[in-house]
Amino acid sequence: SAAEAKRVILEVDPDVALLDIELGNGPTGLDLAAYIATSAPHMAIVFLTHLPDPRFAGQDASSIPKRAAHIRKETITQPGVLTEIVERVLRDDIDH
């Protein structure tokens, strides 16, 4: 849940968050990303979701923070692809 993620972020101070856009009832992954962008701007964010675009969650593309990637789960077909994406986001080497 978003509430649990916020607690972990405060306790652990991770470098990257791997989020889905849809988190069930309550705040979405986009809401959590907005919290991360303001409270832990050093964190990189990777959205790993089945949604092809944030608009399908009722948001526009500007809701994706700058230091983030949006990846469809279906596109992760080879070992190492997700690791490479995370490393690129950490280096801020993602097309926005």
C-alpha positions in Angstrom: 0.0 0.0 0.0 1.0 3.6 -0.4 1.0 4.1 3.4 3.3 1.2 3.9 5.6 2.4 1.2 5.8 5.9 2.8 6.8 4.2 6.1 9.5 2.2 4.4 10.8 5.2 2.5 11.3 7.0 5.8 12.9 4.1 7.6 15.2 2.7 4.8 15.9 5.8 2.5 16.1 3.7 -0.7 17.6 4.9 -4.0 14.8 3.7 -6.2 11.2 2.8 -6.0 9.6 0.2 -8.2 5.9 1.0 -8.3 2.7 0.0 -10.1 0.3 2.8 -11.0 -2.6 0.8 -9.7 -2.3 0.0 -6.0 -5.9 -1.0 -5.2 -8.1 1.1 -3.0 -6.6 4.4 -1.8 -3.7 6.4 -3.2 -2.3 5.3 -6.6 1.3 4.8 -7.5 1.2 8.2 -9.2 0.2 9.7 -5.8 3.0 7.9 -4.1 5.4 9.1 -6.8 4.3 12.7 -6.1 5.0 12.2 -2.4 8.5 10.7 -3.3 9.3 13.6 -5.6 8.7 16.1 -2.8 9.9 14.2 0.2 12.8 12.2 -1.3 13.7 13.9 -4.6 17.0 11.9 -4.8 15.0 8.7 -5.3 14.5 7.3 -8.8 11.1 5.8 -9.7 10.3 3.0 -12.1 6.6 2.4 -12.8 6.2 -1.3 -13.8 2.6 -1.5 -14.9 0.2 -3.1 -17.3 -1.2 0.4 -18.2 0.2 1.6 -21.5 0.0 5.3 -20.4 -0.8 7.3 -17.2 -3.9 8.6 -19.0 -5.5 5.1 -18.4 -5.3 5.9 -14.7 -7.0 9.2 -15.2 -3.7 11.2 -15.2 -1.7 13.0 -17.9 1.9 12.3 -18.8 3.0 15.2 -16.6 2.1 13.1 -13.6 5.2 11.0 -14.2 8.1 12.7 -12.3 11.2 13.7 -14.3 13.5 11.1 -12.7 11.2 8.2 -13.5 10.5 5.6 -16.2 7.2 4.1 -17.2 7.6 0.5 -18.3 4.8 -1.9 -19.4 5.1 -5.3 -17.7 4.6 -7.0 -21.0 7.8 -5.5 -22.4 10.1 -7.1 -19.8 10.8 -10.3 -21.8 14.5 -10.8 -21.3 16.7 -11.2 -18.2 18.5 -8.0 -17.2 16.1 -5.6 -18.9 14.5 -4.4 -15.7 18.0 -4.0 -14.1 19.2 -1.9 -17.0 16.1 0.3 -16.8 16.6 0.8 -13.0 20.3 1.6 -13.6 19.4 4.2 -16.4 16.8 5.9 -14.1 19.4 6.0 -11.3 21.8 7.7 -13.7 18.9 10.0 -14.9 19.5 8.7 -18.4 15.8 8.2 -19.4 13.9 9.9 -22.1 11.2 12.0 -20.4 
